[in-house]
Amino acid sequence: VPALATERRFAQRLRECLEEEQLLDGRYQLQQVPGGRVALPVLEEKLSQLCLPPEMPCELVRIQDPVPSRAARRRTPAQKLRDELRRLLGSTWSEELERDVPHAWQRHGDLVLLSEDSFQAAPWERLGSALWETVASALGARRVARRGRVMPDGMRTPRVTLLLGQDGWVEHVDNGIRYTFDVTKCMFSPGNITEKLRVASLPCSGEVLVDLYAGIGYFTLPFLVHAGAAFVHACEWNSHALEALHRTLVLNGLQDRCHIHAGDSRQLELRDVADRVNLGLIPSSEEGWPVACRVLKKDTGGILHIHHNVETPPAPALPQPPALPAERGSPEAAGSAGEAQHPTGDAGKETLGARLRPEWQRWAEATATRIQGLLAELHGRPWRTSVLHVEAVKSYAPRVHHLVLDLECRPVLP
């Protein structure tokens, strides 16, 4: 690290000059050097700007083993990354490069997954592996990968490039559940954490669940580990996700409580087995609705968790809509504006009734009606559908929200 060595009696004055000119390198402590002098670390990329009064004697030296300052030891990971990169680049550091350094990333064990817009400037390429080794060292990782856009292949396959390391298999702990997957082949969506936590709190003890779009087990595992489901039929067609799901089940000791159905869930041959069906596919799970109706228990019905992206067009504030009718297809619904039942939500959550946006309410009502019709056609007798809850998972795009509808479906008894 470059430093200016001066006599002790000039040290404070030199420090003030360096701070005023923004030349002092605050990452490192002042250090004693031979001759009873004090060395003040300076920023290498700004040495050319150095202009000190002639009455202040000093000498440019190099500190071989610099000691981090107290402030540096309190640095955030993002600050540490920026500082280490600035040190690596020396005099070629620029504001353009600083803007190109990420402030956030995903961590999966010893692997750091960077965003697609990081390190795009041309000078980074010239550093080769030294760049990724510095990134890994600064962030306390051993492997580094960079995310690209999701491929439009129907399987949401990520474009992820492994920049440092031999393979992309990682282990990620989420709500006490251990997931394992290859980040270059499968996605892990942190944006769905609220829904995974909600699923974990559902009363599913003793139930059989069908998860039509299981992926690596985002919802399969919470249903088994925390919600108490007795058994899960997990459907998935992506071979990489299938391998990850199998490994994750084994890792958590749950392989005997889950059967994996490989292939297109629309061709699923299961019938009349489920107390609950999860349809966790966006932007729409509509192609899975007939399958969900077939796998529900025909004599008792059950609950569907229907994921969908719902668009909310810009509009002026409207009067709050009334609560949803309690049921679709029930005699009571014709003469009552009964309130839909839903769990108590936090103050910030969108729930049924007064807090539900009109577009979301219309989607929930239309979906309930459609599912009721599918069930009646399938079984040749009337069914009723009751909207229990609408959960806003996340904003997917401007004016588009990822919602989950909890829909109770029961046969009307003669």
Secondary structure, DSSP 8 states (H G I E B T S, - for coil): -EEEEEEHHHHHHHHHHHHHTT-B-TTB--EEETTTEEEEEB-GGGGGG----TTS--EEEE-SS--B-HHHHT--HHHHHHHHHHHHHGGG--HHHHHTS-S--EEETTEEEE-TTSS-SHHHHTTTHHHHHHHHHHHT-SEEEEE----SSSS----EEEEESS--EEEEEETTEEEEEETTT----GGGHHHHHHHHTS--TT-EEEETT-TTTTTHHHHHHTS--SEEEEEE--HHHHHHHHHHHHHTT-GGGEEEEES-GGG----S-BSEEEE--SSB-GGGHHHHHHHB-TTT-EEEEEEEEEE--------------S-BS-HHHHT-----------TTS--SGGGS-HHHHHHHHHHHHHHHHHHHHHHTS-EEEEEEEEEEEEEEETTEEEEEEEEEEEE---
